[in-house]
Structure formats: structure tokens, C-alpha cells
Amino acid sequence: MKLILSTGLMALLLCVQNAQAQKEINQSPIPPFLLGDIEQSDLTMGTYNQWFEGQYTNYTPKAEILRELKTSTEDKEFILFLGTWCGDSKREVPRMLRIFKEAGVAESRIRIIALDRRPGKYKTSPEGLEKKYHIKRIPTLIILSQGQEINRIVERPWRSLEEDLLAITQDQSYLPRYSR
């Protein structure tokens, strides 16, 4: 009986380890990168933390904007497309996630999708969601209300991330960079 339990536990641990490993693509000569649905915690691991932690910790969102974001984001969901290999993503994504944390947005309302960097698969995701949402530049933050896209922030904000996000979540006029 102990042998069966031990074997089952070992198989389960290998499955969990393999599922986590599938998020990271490591094909020389291209440096490793994350791919597909990821969690914020994936960005704090290994080499990703080298760029994530500094931007996340050192960014100070505007307090007066955060107060308003706490209510204007209550009924919103978010999809964030990024490349862990992309300079703009390395700068903006930690800041976006810091704003969400400070504004009290639950991680369960934020879907993070890491895109491919390999030739022939550039800026694609395993599920093909980049096609559905017409992703051309990253990072792209899509803001949803009742499952429908209301707007997006593409690559970088016009004013600041929190000000642009507030304008969108309060239904103010906002035209994203590189409009479709």
C-alpha cells in the first residue's frame, strides 16, 4: 500500500513540476521566456525577477488616482498581454501590477498572457488570443466590462498608467496609442 501511495505521490509531483515548466520556453540560442497564461508570481522567479522587482518596488502610483481607481475598477476585468523578452513589457508590466495591487484589484480579475518570441511564432500565444484581441504591440492591457472590451492601453500610457486606466474605467474619452 505504501508503494502505491508513494508512486502516486511521485507521479503527481512530476505532473505539477511539468505543468509549471511548460510556462517557460528554453530553446538555445534564444534566451528563456515565459509563454501562455502566467501568474504574477511567475514574474518574480529566476531571471524575470531581475527586471520585475525593481520596477514594481520603485514605482509609486499617484495616491489621489488610486483612491478613484478603487471604485472605478470594481466591476472590471483585465487581460494583460506581454513578452518577458520585451523592453516595454519589462518597464510597464510591473508598474501595472503594482497599480492593481494598490487599487485593490484581485489577481483573479487579471489574466496575464505571455507571448512567444520565436521566429514564426512571434507575438503569439498557445490559445491564439492575440488574434481575437488584435494584439500588435506589447504590452497591451485590455479592460473588460461584463466580458466586453471597453478600451485598452497599448505599449505605454499617454499620461501615466494610473491616469490612463482611470480615464478608461470612468468611461472618459480615451484613444489608445497605435489605434487599430
N, C-alpha and C positions, 0 to 999 in steps of 0.2 A: 504494500500500500504506500509506504514511504517513497519507494522508487517511482511509482506512478505520479504521486504528488510532486516530487522533485522534478521529474521530466516535464510535467505540465507547467510548473512554475518557470522552468528554464525556457521552454518554448514561448511562454507569454512574454518574458523579459526580452527575448530575441526579437519578437514581433514589435514590441514597443520601441526598442532601440532602432530597428529597421525603419519603422514609420517616421521616427524623428530624423534619421539620417537621410531620408528621401527629400527633405526640405532643402538640403544643401547639395549643390552640384559641384563636383570637384573633378574637372577634366583638364589636365595639363594641355596646352600651356596657359589656358585661361585661369585666372585666379578663382578660388571658390566663391560661390554666390548662392543666395537663398532663392528658392523657386516655389511658387504656388502660395496657398494660404499659409500665413505665418502668424505668430503671436508677437506681441511687443517683446516678450521675454526672449524670443529668438534673436532679437537685435542687441541684446545685452550679453550675448555669448561670444567667446573667441575673438576673432579679428574684427567682427562687426562692432563690438563694444568700444574699440579704439576710436571710432568716429561718433558713435551714438552717444556715449556717456557725456562727453564734453559739451556737445550741442544741447543735449537735454538738460543738463545741470546748469549751464551758464545762461540759458535763455530765460529772461524774466518777462512773462506776459504782462500787459498793462492791466492793473488791478480793476480799474473802472470798467474796462471792456469785459473782463472775466465775470464781473457781477451780472452784467446783462446777458452774457452767454449762458450762464447757469439756467436761466429761464427760457431763452430762445432756442436752446438745443434740446430741451426736454423730450420733444416728440420727434426728433430727427435720428436718422441712422446714417452711417458713413461708410464709404468704400474708399480705401486708400491704395492706389497703385504706385509701386516704387521699384527701383532697381538698387540692390545693395551695392552695386558697382558704379552707380551714377552719382556724380558730384552734387547735383541739385538735390537728389534724394537724401544724400548724406547730410546736407545742410538743413533742409526744410522738414523732413520727416520727424526727427527728434523734437523739433520745436512744435510741430503739430500735435504730437502725442503729449507733450508737456501741457499744451493749452487744454487738450481734452481732459487730462487728469485734474488740472486746476479748476476747470469748469464743471467737474463732477460728472463727466460723460462716462458711463460704464463701458469697460472694454468689450462687453458683449454686443454693444451697438456699433462697434468699429470692426470692419472686415479689412484685413491687410493682405494685399496680394503682391507678391514679389515676382517680377518679370525676368524672363530669360535674357541672356546676353550672347548666347552662342550664334555663330553665323547660321543663317537660315531659320532661326527661331527668335531673332532679335525682338525684344519687347513683346513677347507672347507669354501666355500663362497656360498651364496644363488644361484648364477648363475652357479656354478661349474667350474669357470675359472681356479681354481687351478689345475684341471685335464688337461685342454687344454694346460696350460703352465708348467706342470710337477713341481709344487711347492712342495718342500720337506722341505725346511728351510726358515725361515723368519728373517729379511726382505729380500725380493728379488725385485730388481729393474730391470725391463726388458726394454731394449732400442729398439725402433722400428724405422725403416726407410721404408717409403712407405708401412706401415702396416705389415712389416715382421720383426721378431725378428732378430737383428744383434748380440746381446750379452746380458749379464746380470751380475749384481753384487749380489752375494749371501751372506747373513748374515753380512759380514763385508769386507772392502776392503783389498787389498794386501798392497798398499802404503798408499794412502789417498783416500777418496771418490772422490774428485775432480780430482786427478791424474788418478785414475782408469776410471772414467767417460770420461775424455779427451782421454785416450788411446782407449776406445771403439768408441767414436764418431769420432775419426780421423782414424778409421779402422786399428789401430795398433794391433799386436798380443796380445790377452788377453784371458786367461783361467780362468773362474770363479772358486771360491772355490767349492768343492763338485761337480765337473762337472758331468752332467747327465750320 
